[in-house]
Amino acid sequence: MSGPRRILVVGGHSRIGRSVVRDFLGRGWFVETTTRRVEDHDAWRRDIATDSEARRLRLGSLNFSDSGSIRGFLADREEEPLDAIVVAASPFDEVPLEEATMEAYAAQTAAQVGGPATLVAGLSKALRSSTLEGGATVVLFGDVHALLRPRPNATPYLAAKAAVEGLVGLLARELAPVRVFGMSPGLVGEVHAWSDEEIERYVERLPLARAGTCEDAAASVAAAVLELRYSTGLVIPIDGGRHLV
């Protein structure tokens, strides 16, 4: 192959995004990552990458709720093959049904569905130019509590996550032969809004009897990109078995 493999991780400041960035830097890939915040890029780069890895790390800004931001991001990119895109972050907001507004639904849908789909469409040529064995890969993140185990009090957010999981199959057809996967996480990483008792009650229901880590999620992403060469259009629960009980 010519040059390092290249991955775009949208939301590198998120808990899972950070683990995905570290994982692929450790594999020797060139990693491009984005955030809506630009003020802490330098400190973030020092925290996440060694000096040698930093040469393979490019940071940029992208806001899925702003079509101008997406257009600007696409216009500024170099013409080069892209082996993977991972959309690892989305705005979380717990809003009960009775308090949800049209604006809340529109904002979640733009950030989680319209924005990622527009970005991927704009990068389809770069994805199809990949020489990675099995072809390029797109990975989107849904939520196990959107479709498999619905829960109350976050309807705009989870409705958009359900749409994300529906988008996986659509993009698999539209982008073929680019492979497209969804990850449907349960309790992964720290949940700052939950008490220790709430986490304990949740974990008691899990067949794997533990909360997931961000490294677990990153390993699932790597498996989709590097190992699942003859699969596409799948949404994979990474939930410790929560979808079963």
Secondary structure, DSSP 8 states (H G I E B T S, - for coil): --S--EEEEETTTSHHHHHHHHHHHHTT-EEEEEES--TTHHHHHHHH--HHHHTTEEEEE--TT-HHHHHHHHHHS-S----EEEE---------GGG--HHHHHHHHIIIIIHHHHHHHHTHHHHHT--STT--EEEEE--TTTTTS--SS-HHHHHHHHHHHHHHHHHHHHHTTSEEEEEEESSBS--TTS-HHHHHHHHHT-TT-S-B-HHHHHHHHHHHHHT-TT--SEEEEESTTGGG-
